[in-house]
């Protein structure tokens, strides 16, 4: 079978003679259809991702066909088009004991801390595999990244009438717009790239701020009447964007950190006390997030396909990574077609 491997930063190899995996009891053997290149995959390609190690098979956003599976209690059958939960928890730590499996202390995500799905065949524990309910395979491959945004919006408790700021209009930020609008919020998005800001307006964003060409603080004051935002979602992972969220949040507002970064921030932290801010982290997602979104996307509630910018066959996976790395001002989600 074919397998995509990031050998080292900026080096993607397509192997064509890899032996197929053997399915273990309790697992489903899957044949991938589409895989999405995540920001963490791109970070591994660039050598900037917090959890990078090499060589690494990337990928954890996918749709696949079930090739083989035992009879099971989850309703997963041969021939079914599925997606899956890529966040492997240990089941033993304090987080897992309390049911917070998405933030397991020893979490290993496919494509990050362990090899991912960018290979024609792979196996997963059947309890991690979710029926796609006949959702289009390209859309199904977008469910996992959407879950990241959806989970963050749920963490924030976004409700109708809230003024929400999304900082970062990449894939996660764009999908956060859909999730927050779905809760009835008024959504503003901040980014440096006009293309991305144009795209989020197509997805329903009410206002945009180009923080490179506009005065960010002045626009926040203008859009909120000087009150600040009820909820700020940090979807970048940089000190500046985190600081922007802290500054833009209303007194007794909520800041949710979604972005992953390596660098530290030195700031006057007493502003958290002064504003009595709720500062939350949001990591990964839960099974319920996957199930809810599969149903909602299937019902046409969320037009996720609008974030797809390009699609490459698996034989051009190296080109896909290189093109995305060099054109982040022009591209959002890039899919690799294994079918």
Residue pairs with C-beta under 8 A, 6 or more apart in sequence:
1 18
1 19
1 20
1 119
1 120
1 121
2 14
2 15
2 16
2 18
2 119
2 120
2 314
2 315
2 338
3 14
3 15
3 18
3 57
3 118
3 119
3 120
4 12
4 13
4 14
4 15
4 57
4 58
4 59
4 118
4 119
4 314
4 317
4 336
5 12
5 13
5 14
5 15
5 55
5 56
5 57
6 12
6 13
6 41
6 44
6 45
6 54
6 55
6 56
6 57
6 58
6 321
7 13
7 54
7 55
8 47
8 54
8 55
9 44
9 45
9 46
9 47
9 54
10 45
10 46
10 47
10 322
10 325
12 45
12 317
12 318
12 321
12 322
13 318
14 314
14 315
14 317
14 318
18 119
20 120
20 121
21 29
21 121
21 122
21 123
22 123
23 29
23 68
23 69
23 123
24 123
25 70
26 70
26 125
26 126
27 69
27 123
27 124
27 125
27 126
28 66
28 68
28 69
28 76
28 82
28 123
28 124
28 125
28 126
28 129
29 66
29 67
29 68
29 69
29 121
29 122
29 123
30 64
30 65
30 66
30 67
30 82
30 84
30 117
30 121
30 122
30 123
30 124
30 129
31 64
31 65
31 67
31 120
31 121
31 338
32 62
32 63
32 64
32 117
32 118
32 119
32 120
32 121
32 122
32 338
33 62
33 63
33 64
33 65
33 81
33 137
33 141
33 337
33 338
33 339
34 62
34 63
34 137
34 138
34 140
34 141
34 335
34 336
34 337
34 338
34 339
35 59
35 61
35 62
35 117
35 118
35 141
35 335
35 336
35 338
36 59
36 61
36 62
36 141
36 142
36 144
36 145
36 333
36 334
36 335
36 336
37 58
37 59
37 61
37 320
37 321
37 324
37 333
37 334
37 335
37 336
38 58
38 59
38 60
38 61
38 111
38 145
38 171
39 170
39 171
39 172
40 49
40 51
40 60
40 109
40 111
40 112
40 260
41 58
41 59
41 111
41 116
41 321
42 49
42 321
42 324
42 325
43 49
43 50
43 52
44 52
44 54
44 56
44 58
44 111
44 112
45 58
45 321
45 325
46 325
48 262
49 112
49 260
50 260
50 261
50 262
51 109
51 112
51 113
52 112
53 113
56 111
56 112
56 115
56 116
57 111
57 115
57 116
57 117
57 118
57 119
58 111
58 116
58 118
59 110
59 111
59 116
59 117
59 118
59 336
60 86
60 109
60 110
60 111
60 112
60 116
60 117
60 144
61 141
61 142
61 143
61 144
61 145
62 83
62 84
62 117
62 141
62 144
63 81
63 82
63 83
63 132
63 137
63 138
63 140
63 141
64 81
64 82
64 83
64 84
64 117
64 122
65 79
65 80
65 81
65 82
66 76
66 77
66 78
66 79
66 80
66 81
66 82
66 129
67 78
67 121
68 78
69 76
69 77
69 78
69 126
69 129
70 126
72 126
74 126
74 127
74 129
75 131
76 82
76 126
76 129
76 131
80 131
80 132
81 132
81 134
81 135
81 137
81 140
82 129
82 130
82 131
82 132
82 140
83 129
83 130
83 132
83 140
83 141
83 143
83 144
83 290
83 294
84 124
84 128
84 129
84 130
85 128
85 130
85 144
85 285
85 287
85 290
86 109
86 110
86 111
86 116
86 117
86 128
86 144
87 101
87 102
87 104
87 107
87 108
87 109
87 284
87 285
88 104
88 107
88 108
88 109
88 110
88 114
89 95
89 96
89 101
89 102
89 104
89 106
89 107
90 96
90 104
90 105
90 106
90 107
91 101
91 104
93 104
93 105
93 106
94 105
95 101
95 103
95 104
95 105
96 104
96 105
101 286
102 151
102 283
102 284
102 285
102 286
103 281
103 283
103 284
107 113
107 283
107 284
108 114
109 284
110 116
110 117
111 117
111 118
118 314
118 317
118 336
120 314
120 338
130 287
130 290
130 291
130 294
131 294
132 140
132 294
133 294
133 295
133 298
134 298
135 143
135 294
135 297
135 298
136 305
137 339
138 305
138 308
138 311
138 335
139 297
139 304
139 305
140 294
141 335
142 175
142 297
142 304
142 305
142 307
142 308
142 333
143 290
143 293
143 294
143 297
143 304
144 285
144 290
145 171
145 172
145 175
145 333
146 175
146 178
146 179
146 293
146 297
146 302
146 304
147 284
147 285
147 289
147 290
147 293
148 172
148 175
148 258
148 282
148 284
148 285
149 172
149 173
149 175
149 176
149 178
149 179
149 235
149 258
150 175
150 179
150 285
150 289
150 292
150 293
151 282
151 284
151 285
151 286
151 289
152 176
152 179
152 233
152 235
152 256
152 258
152 282
153 176
153 179
153 180
153 183
153 233
154 289
155 256
155 280
155 282
156 164
156 231
156 233
156 254
156 256
156 280
157 231
157 254
158 164
158 179
158 180
158 183
158 185
158 231
159 183
159 184
159 185
160 183
160 184
160 185
161 184
161 185
161 186
162 180
162 183
162 184
162 185
162 186
162 230
162 231
163 185
163 186
163 188
163 223
163 224
163 227
163 229
163 230
163 231
163 250
164 180
164 185
164 186
164 187
164 188
164 229
164 230
164 231
164 232
164 233
165 187
165 188
165 189
165 190
165 220
165 229
165 231
165 232
165 233
165 245
165 248
165 249
166 173
166 176
166 177
166 180
166 187
166 188
166 189
166 190
166 200
166 205
166 233
166 235
167 173
167 189
167 190
167 191
167 232
167 233
167 234
167 235
167 236
167 241
167 244
167 245
167 248
168 190
168 191
168 234
168 235
168 236
168 241
168 259
169 189
169 190
169 191
169 193
169 196
169 197
169 199
169 200
169 208
170 191
170 196
170 235
170 236
170 328
170 332
171 307
171 332
171 333
172 235
172 258
172 259
173 189
173 191
173 196
173 200
173 233
173 235
173 236
174 196
174 199
174 200
174 203
174 307
174 332
175 304
175 307
176 233
176 235
176 258
177 187
177 189
177 200
177 203
177 204
177 205
178 203
178 204
178 302
178 303
178 304
179 302
180 187
180 231
180 233
181 187
181 203
181 204
181 205
182 296
182 301
182 302
185 231
186 206
186 207
187 204
187 205
187 206
187 207
188 205
188 206
188 207
188 208
188 209
188 223
188 229
189 197
189 200
189 205
189 207
189 208
189 209
190 208
190 209
190 210
190 211
190 216
190 244
191 197
191 200
191 208
191 209
191 210
191 211
192 210
192 211
192 212
193 328
193 329
194 210
195 329
195 330
196 329
196 332
197 205
197 208
197 210
199 306
199 307
199 332
200 208
201 208
202 306
203 303
203 306
203 307
207 223
209 216
209 219
209 220
209 223
211 244
216 244
216 248
217 247
217 248
220 228
220 229
220 247
220 248
224 250
227 250
228 248
228 249
228 250
228 251
228 253
229 248
229 249
229 250
229 253
230 250
230 253
230 254
231 249
231 253
231 254
231 255
231 256
232 244
232 245
232 246
232 248
232 249
232 253
232 254
232 255
232 256
233 245
233 256
233 258
234 241
234 242
234 244
234 245
234 255
234 256
234 257
234 258
234 259
235 241
235 258
235 259
236 259
236 261
237 259
237 260
237 261
238 259
238 261
238 263
239 261
239 263
239 264
239 265
239 267
241 259
242 257
242 259
242 261
242 265
243 265
243 267
245 255
245 257
246 255
246 267
246 271
246 272
246 277
246 279
247 271
249 255
249 275
249 277
250 275
251 275
251 276
252 275
252 276
252 277
252 278
253 275
253 277
253 278
254 277
254 278
254 279
254 280
255 277
255 278
255 279
255 280
256 280
256 281
256 282
257 279
257 280
257 281
257 282
258 282
271 277
272 279
293 302
296 302
297 304
307 332
307 333
308 332
308 333
308 335
309 330
309 331
309 332
309 333
309 334
310 320
310 323
310 324
310 331
310 334
310 335
311 334
311 335
311 336
311 337
312 319
312 320
312 323
312 334
312 335
312 336
312 337
313 336
313 337
314 336
314 337
314 338
317 336
320 334
320 336
323 331
323 334
324 331
324 334
